[in-house]
Amino acid sequence: EAGVAQSPRYKIIEKRQSVAFWCNPISGHATLYWYQQILGQGPKLLIQFQNNGVVDDSQLPKDRFSAERLKGVDSTLKIQPAKLEDSAVYLCASSPPRGSGGNTGELFFGEGSRLTVL
Amino acid sequence: AQSVTQLDSQVPVFEEAPVELRCNYSSSVSVYLFWYVQYPNQGLQLLLKYLSGSTLVKGINGFEAEFNKSQTSFHLRKPSVHISDTAEYFCAVNRGSTLGRLYFGRGTQLTVWP
């Protein structure tokens, strides 16, 4: 079974530029998450999708961050314009549908996209 | 609201020694508890989880953890570590009634020396 795919793995941009990250979850996983992991900290949830609807985006800085999951499968996270403090690893995760036999609370993570803002 | 405290940011230990990584949580409701491991430049991989039942849970790579409701703790242990266990370890919690988002601790860097 293929895991969560993310791209690009690494990205370096200058402040005020824009960047986009892509995530393809495990097939059949209805819930998709974007986490931000700043160096020395634990992952922090930015946004959670259930199919193509947003469940929780309370921690997403909406003045510069946006995310979509148009067909309920893959997702894109965009930052525009980027700031120095956005330097982090952006992790995508997915989980099976609630109530399904495969949902034990585990989130399955991709390898992450490391962003450096200069 | 949920919060997770990992008391040690770094734990150095010699190979074949035992190790304990501490985790405490706060929550007003029942929770599910998880430990994830992150190797350099990789994503997070599940080590073990507590959902219900026996409070002692065993995971991959010889790790185990014990859920202690009275002390709101979920400490991770391994009786004998290997150099390959060097990694960042994260404790996480979510609400037991609605499986979904995880709240993570800040992580503990385990370094195993030869």
Interface residues (C-beta under 8 A of the other chain):
Chain A: V4 T31 Y33 G40 Q41 G42 P43 K44 L45 Q48 V55 D56 L91 A93 S95 R98 N103 T104 G105 E106 L107 F109 G110 E111 G112 R114
Chain B: V4 Q6 S9 Y32 F34 Y36 N41 Q42 G43 L44 Q45 L46 K49 L51 F90 A92 N94 T98 L99 G100 R101 L102 Y103 F104 G105 R106 G107
